[in-house]
């Protein structure tokens, strides 16, 4: 989920990444090393070598640290951002296709760690960051119960450990060709719908381009939980495997050891929160 949908500013197009979670560090593509080095003992996929088949079978089993954003071992750098190693080629192809049609696909947000998401959560609950309602009006959380505060925050921000940005498969995107260098990206519906500056870019993506490249919009519709985010795309072949393995039990275990505000209320209502705000029905 985009943390900019709450009307904070992403920054100019020359500085769109948060150094806390999208730094310039280089990471070896460990998952690709596994794909090329391990030997297969199980059934082969047609057209793939034994080593690649074994690696793919192992890769289907995702550890809890990767699921909850507690490691960066599965990530590599792409255009200054950290992304899942399996998404590099699809992103390259999508960006090239966009360029051929006059768009300049950029990422405003990619991987976000558990610790980063935890800070966002705690800052919002404690009033250090604003929380807005669906009409863009700032909420006074002191007038709400803990349970109401949690629901208000989760309308726009993911629970730590449950953000799809933990996986490196999900991105907030924009068209740099549509704005000048001084433009402040907001990631709000007004930018991506109707006559919004990025609307033509997203209309183009929706014309079968996005789906053909393996991507989709997990928050395309308002189902009563997370607010729609047209700017948020996900690489389905990898993201759906992560989503399937992120269980309530995995999330509860990670949250139990975290210094998260309203922990008792979150854990007591985790089943409902999981179904309403975390499970994506697509």
C-alpha angles and dihedrals in degrees: 000000000000117000088200095068088082089074097263115134123254095203134241120319089257091059109032101134128082109234090213093069109010102047126157095253115136117233127190112240094246095173090056090049087055091050092055101039110042125087123233123241098165135063116309126237109235112262096014129108122245092253094051092048092053092047092050091051091051091045091059087068105073120190121229093249092062092043093054101039094253096129139036096206093114095051137094132181121267120175091336094312132100114243137165110278092235092059098059097091096042090050091049091051093047092049092048092050090048091051091052089058096046101265129120108212113207134171118236093180135008128151117022120184127228091248092052092049090047091055091050090050096047092045091054096046091048094047097249090117124039123251119205137199124230091275094055095255117139114248125224100224092190087072092056133076119246090258092051091048091053092051092047092053094045091055086076108010132053124238110255108265092025102069115119086217087072089074101056089233098097129071142181105223140188141174110256090190091066096062140037125249094266095056114121110221113221103174094219130140092256090066097052105034136066109342093353118140093247097037095099090054093052092043088055091049091051091054089089094282095105096047093045090057092052097256131120140174111255092188099043095125136040106244095168097271121064116024115246115272113190090178092061117092130177133200100236102201092062103024095057090056090053092046092051092054098044099095132177088251093054091048095045092052092052094046093047090067096043129095093235125157115247090014096157093051092045093051093044090055099032095118091058094042091050094053096042104039109016109038108079115211108204 
